[in-house]
Amino acid sequence: MKSFVAAVAFAVVAAVGVAMVLNNFQESSSVAFTTTGARVSDPGHNLIGPG
């Protein structure tokens, strides 16, 4: 039983840690998918909002 509780605790700590790290690398799709051939402008009130 102790090993199960330890595994659950580790899974929760790992999930929170990974979520915080990945949150720093996220960017909006208007920035992420912009290439030299794409004509992506400020999304404004499009389906993807600025926030």
PDB file of N, CA, C and O in Angstrom:
ATOM      1  N   MET A   1       0.825  -1.191   0.000  1.00  0.00           N
ATOM      2  CA  MET A   1       0.000   0.000   0.000  1.00  0.00           C
ATOM      3  C   MET A   1       0.868   1.253   0.000  1.00  0.00           C
ATOM      4  O   MET A   1       0.523   2.250  -0.634  1.00  0.00           O
ATOM      5  N   LYS A   2       1.997   1.203   0.712  1.00  0.00           N
ATOM      6  CA  LYS A   2       2.880   2.364   0.760  1.00  0.00           C
ATOM      7  C   LYS A   2       3.442   2.685  -0.620  1.00  0.00           C
ATOM      8  O   LYS A   2       3.572   3.852  -0.989  1.00  0.00           O
ATOM      9  N   SER A   3       3.773   1.647  -1.378  1.00  0.00           N
ATOM     10  CA  SER A   3       4.340   1.894  -2.702  1.00  0.00           C
ATOM     11  C   SER A   3       3.294   2.487  -3.650  1.00  0.00           C
ATOM     12  O   SER A   3       3.638   3.286  -4.522  1.00  0.00           O
ATOM     13  N   PHE A   4       2.035   2.110  -3.491  1.00  0.00           N
ATOM     14  CA  PHE A   4       0.974   2.688  -4.322  1.00  0.00           C
ATOM     15  C   PHE A   4       0.786   4.165  -4.010  1.00  0.00           C
ATOM     16  O   PHE A   4       0.646   4.981  -4.921  1.00  0.00           O
ATOM     17  N   VAL A   5       0.781   4.509  -2.738  1.00  0.00           N
ATOM     18  CA  VAL A   5       0.632   5.915  -2.338  1.00  0.00           C
ATOM     19  C   VAL A   5       1.831   6.722  -2.832  1.00  0.00           C
ATOM     20  O   VAL A   5       1.677   7.854  -3.290  1.00  0.00           O
ATOM     21  N   ALA A   6       3.026   6.134  -2.738  1.00  0.00           N
ATOM     22  CA  ALA A   6       4.222   6.821  -3.225  1.00  0.00           C
ATOM     23  C   ALA A   6       4.156   7.016  -4.734  1.00  0.00           C
ATOM     24  O   ALA A   6       4.564   8.066  -5.229  1.00  0.00           O
ATOM     25  N   ALA A   7       3.657   6.037  -5.476  1.00  0.00           N
ATOM     26  CA  ALA A   7       3.536   6.153  -6.926  1.00  0.00           C
ATOM     27  C   ALA A   7       2.519   7.220  -7.312  1.00  0.00           C
ATOM     28  O   ALA A   7       2.749   7.976  -8.256  1.00  0.00           O
ATOM     29  N   VAL A   8       1.412   7.292  -6.606  1.00  0.00           N
ATOM     30  CA  VAL A   8       0.398   8.316  -6.879  1.00  0.00           C
ATOM     31  C   VAL A   8       0.952   9.700  -6.563  1.00  0.00           C
ATOM     32  O   VAL A   8       0.735  10.642  -7.324  1.00  0.00           O
ATOM     33  N   ALA A   9       1.660   9.829  -5.455  1.00  0.00           N
ATOM     34  CA  ALA A   9       2.253  11.115  -5.087  1.00  0.00           C
ATOM     35  C   ALA A   9       3.286  11.547  -6.122  1.00  0.00           C
ATOM     36  O   ALA A   9       3.342  12.719  -6.493  1.00  0.00           O
ATOM     37  N   PHE A  10       4.093  10.614  -6.582  1.00  0.00           N
ATOM     38  CA  PHE A  10       5.087  10.938  -7.614  1.00  0.00           C
ATOM     39  C   PHE A  10       4.405  11.351  -8.906  1.00  0.00           C
ATOM     40  O   PHE A  10       4.855  12.291  -9.561  1.00  0.00           O
ATOM     41  N   ALA A  11       3.335  10.675  -9.286  1.00  0.00           N
ATOM     42  CA  ALA A  11       2.612  11.014 -10.520  1.00  0.00           C
ATOM     43  C   ALA A  11       2.027  12.422 -10.438  1.00  0.00           C
ATOM     44  O   ALA A  11       2.061  13.164 -11.420  1.00  0.00           O
ATOM     45  N   VAL A  12       1.500  12.790  -9.292  1.00  0.00           N
ATOM     46  CA  VAL A  12       0.933  14.135  -9.121  1.00  0.00           C
ATOM     47  C   VAL A  12       2.037  15.185  -9.187  1.00  0.00           C
ATOM     48  O   VAL A  12       1.881  16.206  -9.856  1.00  0.00           O
ATOM     49  N   VAL A  13       3.147  14.946  -8.500  1.00  0.00           N
ATOM     50  CA  VAL A  13       4.254  15.901  -8.514  1.00  0.00           C
ATOM     51  C   VAL A  13       4.835  16.026  -9.915  1.00  0.00           C
ATOM     52  O   VAL A  13       5.140  17.133 -10.359  1.00  0.00           O
ATOM     53  N   ALA A  14       4.992  14.912 -10.615  1.00  0.00           N
ATOM     54  CA  ALA A  14       5.530  14.949 -11.975  1.00  0.00           C
ATOM     55  C   ALA A  14       4.583  15.685 -12.913  1.00  0.00           C
ATOM     56  O   ALA A  14       5.038  16.459 -13.756  1.00  0.00           O
ATOM     57  N   ALA A  15       3.285  15.464 -12.787  1.00  0.00           N
ATOM     58  CA  ALA A  15       2.315  16.126 -13.660  1.00  0.00           C
ATOM     59  C   ALA A  15       2.306  17.629 -13.440  1.00  0.00           C
ATOM     60  O   ALA A  15       2.236  18.395 -14.401  1.00  0.00           O
ATOM     61  N   VAL A  16       2.376  18.055 -12.199  1.00  0.00           N
ATOM     62  CA  VAL A  16       2.395  19.490 -11.903  1.00  0.00           C
ATOM     63  C   VAL A  16       3.690  20.115 -12.416  1.00  0.00           C
ATOM     64  O   VAL A  16       3.670  21.210 -12.979  1.00  0.00           O
ATOM     65  N   GLY A  17       4.795  19.439 -12.229  1.00  0.00           N
ATOM     66  CA  GLY A  17       6.085  19.952 -12.701  1.00  0.00           C
ATOM     67  C   GLY A  17       6.137  20.072 -14.211  1.00  0.00           C
ATOM     68  O   GLY A  17       6.601  21.082 -14.740  1.00  0.00           O
ATOM     69  N   VAL A  18       5.667  19.056 -14.903  1.00  0.00           N
ATOM     70  CA  VAL A  18       5.663  19.088 -16.368  1.00  0.00           C
ATOM     71  C   VAL A  18       4.706  20.159 -16.884  1.00  0.00           C
ATOM     72  O   VAL A  18       5.009  20.832 -17.869  1.00  0.00           O
ATOM     73  N   ALA A  19       3.564  20.325 -16.236  1.00  0.00           N
ATOM     74  CA  ALA A  19       2.617  21.354 -16.661  1.00  0.00           C
ATOM     75  C   ALA A  19       3.220  22.742 -16.512  1.00  0.00           C
ATOM     76  O   ALA A  19       3.006  23.599 -17.369  1.00  0.00           O
ATOM     77  N   MET A  20       3.967  22.981 -15.447  1.00  0.00           N
ATOM     78  CA  MET A  20       4.579  24.294 -15.251  1.00  0.00           C
ATOM     79  C   MET A  20       5.689  24.536 -16.268  1.00  0.00           C
ATOM     80  O   MET A  20       5.845  25.656 -16.753  1.00  0.00           O
ATOM     81  N   VAL A  21       6.457  23.511 -16.596  1.00  0.00           N
ATOM     82  CA  VAL A  21       7.528  23.670 -17.584  1.00  0.00           C
ATOM     83  C   VAL A  21       6.940  23.911 -18.969  1.00  0.00           C
ATOM     84  O   VAL A  21       7.392  24.803 -19.687  1.00  0.00           O
ATOM     85  N   LEU A  22       5.944  23.128 -19.348  1.00  0.00           N
ATOM     86  CA  LEU A  22       5.361  23.273 -20.675  1.00  0.00           C
ATOM     87  C   LEU A  22       4.604  24.594 -20.831  1.00  0.00           C
ATOM     88  O   LEU A  22       4.492  25.106 -21.944  1.00  0.00           O
ATOM     89  N   ASN A  23       4.093  25.143 -19.755  1.00  0.00           N
ATOM     90  CA  ASN A  23       3.387  26.413 -19.811  1.00  0.00           C
ATOM     91  C   ASN A  23       4.311  27.536 -20.272  1.00  0.00           C
ATOM     92  O   ASN A  23       3.852  28.506 -20.875  1.00  0.00           O
ATOM     93  N   ASN A  24       5.608  27.413 -19.993  1.00  0.00           N
ATOM     94  CA  ASN A  24       6.562  28.432 -20.411  1.00  0.00           C
ATOM     95  C   ASN A  24       6.859  28.374 -21.912  1.00  0.00           C
ATOM     96  O   ASN A  24       7.309  29.368 -22.482  1.00  0.00           O
ATOM     97  N   PHE A  25       6.620  27.242 -22.555  1.00  0.00           N
ATOM     98  CA  PHE A  25       6.958  27.076 -23.959  1.00  0.00           C
ATOM     99  C   PHE A  25       5.778  27.284 -24.889  1.00  0.00           C
ATOM    100  O   PHE A  25       5.957  27.261 -26.106  1.00  0.00           O
ATOM    101  N   GLN A  26       4.585  27.485 -24.364  1.00  0.00           N
ATOM    102  CA  GLN A  26       3.412  27.638 -25.215  1.00  0.00           C
ATOM    103  C   GLN A  26       3.399  28.988 -25.888  1.00  0.00           C
ATOM    104  O   GLN A  26       3.802  29.996 -25.308  1.00  0.00           O
ATOM    105  N   GLU A  27       2.926  28.993 -27.135  1.00  0.00           N
ATOM    106  CA  GLU A  27       2.713  30.241 -27.856  1.00  0.00           C
ATOM    107  C   GLU A  27       1.445  30.101 -28.675  1.00  0.00           C
ATOM    108  O   GLU A  27       1.007  28.991 -28.976  1.00  0.00           O
ATOM    109  N   SER A  28       0.866  31.216 -29.029  1.00  0.00           N
ATOM    110  CA  SER A  28      -0.404  31.162 -29.751  1.00  0.00           C
ATOM    111  C   SER A  28      -0.185  30.610 -31.152  1.00  0.00           C
ATOM    112  O   SER A  28       0.935  30.631 -31.663  1.00  0.00           O
ATOM    113  N   SER A  29      -1.233  30.125 -31.761  1.00  0.00           N
ATOM    114  CA  SER A  29      -1.116  29.531 -33.079  1.00  0.00           C
ATOM    115  C   SER A  29      -0.782  30.570 -34.139  1.00  0.00           C
ATOM    116  O   SER A  29      -0.187  30.226 -35.160  1.00  0.00           O
ATOM    117  N   SER A  30      -1.147  31.828 -33.928  1.00  0.00           N
ATOM    118  CA  SER A  30      -0.800  32.861 -34.903  1.00  0.00           C
ATOM    119  C   SER A  30       0.703  33.117 -34.917  1.00  0.00           C
ATOM    120  O   SER A  30       1.232  33.635 -35.900  1.00  0.00           O
ATOM    121  N   VAL A  31       1.387  32.765 -33.850  1.00  0.00           N
ATOM    122  CA  VAL A  31       2.841  32.895 -33.801  1.00  0.00           C
ATOM    123  C   VAL A  31       3.503  31.582 -34.184  1.00  0.00           C
ATOM    124  O   VAL A  31       4.492  31.578 -34.918  1.00  0.00           O
ATOM    125  N   ALA A  32       2.975  30.481 -33.701  1.00  0.00           N
ATOM    126  CA  ALA A  32       3.613  29.182 -33.889  1.00  0.00           C
ATOM    127  C   ALA A  32       3.596  28.718 -35.338  1.00  0.00           C
ATOM    128  O   ALA A  32       4.559  28.097 -35.788  1.00  0.00           O
ATOM    129  N   PHE A  33       2.537  29.000 -36.079  1.00  0.00           N
ATOM    130  CA  PHE A  33       2.402  28.490 -37.432  1.00  0.00           C
ATOM    131  C   PHE A  33       2.661  29.555 -38.488  1.00  0.00           C
ATOM    132  O   PHE A  33       2.212  29.406 -39.625  1.00  0.00           O
ATOM    133  N   THR A  34       3.361  30.606 -38.151  1.00  0.00           N
ATOM    134  CA  THR A  34       3.687  31.647 -39.112  1.00  0.00           C
ATOM    135  C   THR A  34       5.003  31.301 -39.784  1.00  0.00           C
ATOM    136  O   THR A  34       6.023  31.129 -39.117  1.00  0.00           O
ATOM    137  N   THR A  35       4.978  31.201 -41.100  1.00  0.00           N
ATOM    138  CA  THR A  35       6.193  30.962 -41.877  1.00  0.00           C
ATOM    139  C   THR A  35       6.358  32.099 -42.869  1.00  0.00           C
ATOM    140  O   THR A  35       5.563  33.039 -42.888  1.00  0.00           O
ATOM    141  N   THR A  36       7.382  32.011 -43.682  1.00  0.00           N
ATOM    142  CA  THR A  36       7.621  33.087 -44.641  1.00  0.00           C
ATOM    143  C   THR A  36       6.556  33.116 -45.726  1.00  0.00           C
ATOM    144  O   THR A  36       6.314  34.170 -46.315  1.00  0.00           O
ATOM    145  N   GLY A  37       5.918  31.992 -46.005  1.00  0.00           N
ATOM    146  CA  GLY A  37       4.904  31.952 -47.051  1.00  0.00           C
ATOM    147  C   GLY A  37       3.487  32.141 -46.543  1.00  0.00           C
ATOM    148  O   GLY A  37       2.553  32.232 -47.339  1.00  0.00           O
ATOM    149  N   ALA A  38       3.313  32.202 -45.234  1.00  0.00           N
ATOM    150  CA  ALA A  38       1.967  32.333 -44.680  1.00  0.00           C
ATOM    151  C   ALA A  38       1.630  33.802 -44.493  1.00  0.00           C
ATOM    152  O   ALA A  38       2.496  34.626 -44.199  1.00  0.00           O
ATOM    153  N   ARG A  39       0.361  34.107 -44.667  1.00  0.00           N
ATOM    154  CA  ARG A  39      -0.108  35.471 -44.443  1.00  0.00           C
ATOM    155  C   ARG A  39      -0.996  35.471 -43.202  1.00  0.00           C
ATOM    156  O   ARG A  39      -2.220  35.565 -43.296  1.00  0.00           O
ATOM    157  N   VAL A  40      -0.368  35.367 -42.062  1.00  0.00           N
ATOM    158  CA  VAL A  40      -1.095  35.340 -40.794  1.00  0.00           C
ATOM    159  C   VAL A  40      -0.902  36.689 -40.134  1.00  0.00           C
ATOM    160  O   VAL A  40       0.226  37.113 -39.881  1.00  0.00           O
ATOM    161  N   SER A  41      -2.004  37.358 -39.857  1.00  0.00           N
ATOM    162  CA  SER A  41      -1.908  38.659 -39.193  1.00  0.00           C
ATOM    163  C   SER A  41      -2.417  38.539 -37.766  1.00  0.00           C
ATOM    164  O   SER A  41      -2.670  37.440 -37.272  1.00  0.00           O
ATOM    165  N   ASP A  42      -2.558  39.652 -37.129  1.00  0.00           N
ATOM    166  CA  ASP A  42      -3.085  39.694 -35.769  1.00  0.00           C
ATOM    167  C   ASP A  42      -4.472  39.060 -35.752  1.00  0.00           C
ATOM    168  O   ASP A  42      -5.325  39.472 -36.537  1.00  0.00           O
ATOM    169  N   PRO A  43      -4.739  38.065 -34.882  1.00  0.00           N
ATOM    170  CA  PRO A  43      -6.013  37.376 -34.923  1.00  0.00           C
ATOM    171  C   PRO A  43      -7.211  38.248 -34.551  1.00  0.00           C
ATOM    172  O   PRO A  43      -8.329  37.968 -34.985  1.00  0.00           O
ATOM    173  N   GLY A  44      -7.002  39.285 -33.767  1.00  0.00           N
ATOM    174  CA  GLY A  44      -8.102  40.184 -33.398  1.00  0.00           C
ATOM    175  C   GLY A  44      -9.274  39.449 -32.772  1.00  0.00           C
ATOM    176  O   GLY A  44      -9.113  38.827 -31.722  1.00  0.00           O
ATOM    177  N   HIS A  45     -10.448  39.504 -33.386  1.00  0.00           N
ATOM    178  CA  HIS A  45     -11.632  38.835 -32.858  1.00  0.00           C
ATOM    179  C   HIS A  45     -11.944  37.559 -33.648  1.00  0.00           C
ATOM    180  O   HIS A  45     -13.107  37.188 -33.805  1.00  0.00           O
ATOM    181  N   ASN A  46     -10.913  36.906 -34.132  1.00  0.00           N
ATOM    182  CA  ASN A  46     -11.073  35.659 -34.867  1.00  0.00           C
ATOM    183  C   ASN A  46     -11.389  34.531 -33.869  1.00  0.00           C
ATOM    184  O   ASN A  46     -11.615  34.790 -32.687  1.00  0.00           O
ATOM    185  N   LEU A  47     -11.404  33.312 -34.340  1.00  0.00           N
ATOM    186  CA  LEU A  47     -11.693  32.179 -33.458  1.00  0.00           C
ATOM    187  C   LEU A  47     -10.636  32.024 -32.375  1.00  0.00           C
ATOM    188  O   LEU A  47     -10.930  31.558 -31.274  1.00  0.00           O
ATOM    189  N   ILE A  48      -9.415  32.412 -32.687  1.00  0.00           N
ATOM    190  CA  ILE A  48      -8.357  32.350 -31.673  1.00  0.00           C
ATOM    191  C   ILE A  48      -8.138  33.769 -31.170  1.00  0.00           C
ATOM    192  O   ILE A  48      -7.654  34.622 -31.914  1.00  0.00           O
ATOM    193  N   GLY A  49      -8.474  34.017 -29.971  1.00  0.00           N
ATOM    194  CA  GLY A  49      -8.329  35.366 -29.420  1.00  0.00           C
ATOM    195  C   GLY A  49      -6.892  35.654 -29.035  1.00  0.00           C
ATOM    196  O   GLY A  49      -6.072  34.738 -28.974  1.00  0.00           O
ATOM    197  N   PRO A  50      -6.581  36.886 -28.781  1.00  0.00           N
ATOM    198  CA  PRO A  50      -5.217  37.234 -28.433  1.00  0.00           C
ATOM    199  C   PRO A  50      -4.780  36.673 -27.076  1.00  0.00           C
ATOM    200  O   PRO A  50      -3.584  36.590 -26.799  1.00  0.00           O
ATOM    201  N   GLY A  51      -5.725  36.296 -26.245  1.00  0.00           N
ATOM    202  CA  GLY A  51      -5.363  35.765 -24.923  1.00  0.00           C
ATOM    203  C   GLY A  51      -5.668  34.354 -24.883  1.00  0.00           C
ATOM    204  O   GLY A  51      -5.443  33.702 -23.864  1.00  0.00           O
TER     205      GLY A  51
END
